[in-house]
Amino acid sequence: MGGGVSAWKRALACMAAFALVGCADYTTRKAQNDPDINPDPYEGFNRAMFGVNKALDAAIIRPVTYVYRNTVPDGGQRAVTNFVHNLGSPVVFVNSVLQGDQQNSFATFWRFMVNTTFGVGGLFDVASEAGLKNRDADFGETLATWGVPSGNYLFLPVFGPGTERDTFGRVVDIFFNPTVWISPSWPSYAQFGLTVVDKRSTNWTLIEDTFKTSLDPYATFRSGYLQRRTSEISKVRQMCVSGAQ
């Protein structure tokens, strides 16, 4: 078990190093005003990984999610979503602190305490009912607030669309998650599986409609992700600036 976990962590480290090297190259070329700069220079690789992800989705993730959506009642699905979000609170808290967002740090900490204690381990979102709300935060956002550019677009199976900065951020976020350090490692794998199914279920209609109607689903997902991510980063930067004044 220990050898498998070590190999998994080494693979994550290699993925992070790859992302950092690519991000550095993108930064250099952008600073030099390279007219031929391409936000998706890995398109061949990305499309291949998109194909792998589509196959994994068709063979495993979609069937499991389909059964989940059609057997678990709405209340149960909301409880799973709440539970997954609550498990991710430590990651959100650490990044909120690193971003200097005191309000979100405070809200995230107390949401975790309240929902874990009174919400049966996070199955019920008692904190929101009491008016205590927060926003998601990740290390990709944190790097953006520190001035690190996005780098090139990068698609990885299961993880989905991202940029080099966000890919590195996702690796760091994994190590911010306390369940990664628990031995045996099944809680970490269970959390990952729940998160994948929950996200696939939440985005079910969007994903299904895109594959049915888009002439180029890869390009559609890429465009949608980059636009959404740019908007999220812009909002976080504005909040950080406002909080610093």
N, C-alpha and C positions, 0 to 999 in steps of 0.2 A: 504493500500500500504506500509506504514512504517513498519507494523508488518512483512509483507512478506519479505521486504528487510533485516530487522534485523535477521530474521530466516535464510535467505540465507547467511548472513555474519557469523552467528554462526556456520553454517554447514561448511563453508570454514575454520573457525578457528579450528574446530574439525579435519578436514582433514589434516590441517597443523600440528597439534599436533601429530596425528598418524604418519605422515611422519617423524617428528623429532625424535620420540621415536624409530622407526624402524631404522633410520639412525644411531642413537647413538649406538644401539645394534650391527649393522653391523660393525661400527668403532671399537668397543671394541673387537669383535671376530677377526677382521682382524689384529688388533694390537697384539693379542695373537697367531697369525698364526694358527688359527683353520683350520685343514686339511679338515673338513667337511663343510666349509663355502659354501653356495649355493647362487648365485646371484639372484635366483628366488624362495625363500622359500615360497612365497605366490602363487605358481603356481595354486593351486586349486582355490583360490579366483580370481586370475587374469584371468584364463580361463573362469570362470563363468561370470566375468565382460566383457570379450571379447565377450561372447555369447550374453549378454545384448546389447552390443554396435552393434553387427552384426544385431540384431533384430531391433534396433532403426534405423540403417542405411537402412535396407531393407524397413522399414515401412514409414520412414519420410525423412531422409537426402538424400538417393540416388534418390528417385523419384523427390524431389524438385530440386536437383542438375541436374538431367537429363533434366528436363524442362528448367532449367536455361541455360544449355549448348546448348540446341537445339532451344531456342527462342531468347536469347540475342546474338547479333552479337559479333564477336571477339573484335572489338573496345570497345564495351560496357563492355565486361568481363575484358579487360585490365584496363578500367576506375575503375571498382569495386575493382580490385586488388590494384591499385594505392591508391584508397580511403581508403581501409582497412589498407594498410601499413602506410599511412599518419596518420591515427587515432592512430596507435601504436607507433608513434614517441616519445611521452613523456616517455613511458616505456623504449624504447631503449636509450633515452637520459640519464635518471636517472641511468640506469645500466652501461652505458658507463662511466659516471662520477665516479660511485662507483668502477669500474674496473680500474680507472686511465687512461683510454684511451682518451687522450685529442683530438686526431685527429678525432676519431669517434664521440665524444661529439660535437665538432665543426661542423662536417659535418651533423650530425643528426639535430642539432638545426637549421642550415641554410636551410637544405632541407625542414624542416617543415614550416619555414617561407616563403620560396620561393614557394613551392607547394601549400600551403594554400592560399597565396595571388594571385599568378599568374597562378596557376594550378586549379582554380575553386574549392577551398576546398580540393584539393588533387586528383581530378579526372584525372589530367594530370601530369605526372612526368617531369615537366619543369627542375627541378634541375639536373636530370641525363643527360638530353640533354645538359645542360651547363657544364657537367663534374664533378658535385658534387655528389659523391656516398658514401654510408656508408655500414655497415654490421648490421645484427640483433644482439641484445643483450638482455639477459633475466637474471632474478635473480638467476636461477639455474647456469648459467655461472659465475655470480658474486660470488656465494658461492664457486664454484670450484676454482676461482682465489684466494680466501681467504683460500684455503686448506681444505674445507669441502669435504669429500668423497661422492661418488654417492649414497651409500646405496643400498638397494635391488631394484629389478625391480618391478614396480607397474603399473598396467593397470586400468584405470578408464573410464567408458562410456563417450563418446563425447570428453573428454580430450585426450583419446588415450594412447599410450605407454609412459612410463616415468620411473624415479627412485624416491626414496624417497626424495632425494635432489631436483630434478626437480619438483616434486609435490608440495613441500613446496614453491619452487621458483615461480611456477605458481600462487599460492594463493597470494603471496606478489605482484607479477606483476599486479594482478587484482586491488589491492588497489593503485598501482602507476598510474592506468589509470584514468584520470580526469572524464570520463563519469560516473564512478561508484558513484561519489559524487553529480551528478546532480539529482535534484528532479523536476518532476517525473522521474522514473527510466527507462522509455522506451528507451532513447538513448543508455543506456548500453546494454539492451536486443537486440536492433536492431544491434548494433555493433557486439555482440556475434553471432547473427544469420548470419550476412553477412560474418563474419570470418569463421564460420563452412562451409558454402556453398562454399566460395571461396577456402578454403583449400581442400575440397572434390573434387572440380572441377579441381584444379591444380594437384592433385594426382590421378585423375580418372583412367588413364591407369594403373598405378602401382597397385592400389587397386584391380581393376577388374581382371588384369592378375594374381595377387597373389591368389585370391580366386579360379580362374579357374584352375591354374596349380600346386599350392602347395599342397602337401599331408597333411601338417600341417601349415595352414596359421598363427596360433598364434605364432608358433616357428619362422616362417619366418619373421613376423613383429617384433618380439622381437629382433632377431639377427640383422636385418637391422637397427632398431632404435639404439641399443647399439653401433654398429659399427660407425654409422653416428655421434652419440652424442659424442663418445670418440674422433673422429677426430675433431669435432667442438671445444671441450674443449681444446684439445691439441694446436690447432691453436690460440685460445684466450690466453692461457697461454704464448705461444711463443711471441705473440704481446705485452703482458703486460711486459714480461721480457725485450724485446727489447726497449720498451718505457721507462723503468726505467733506462736503461743504458745511 
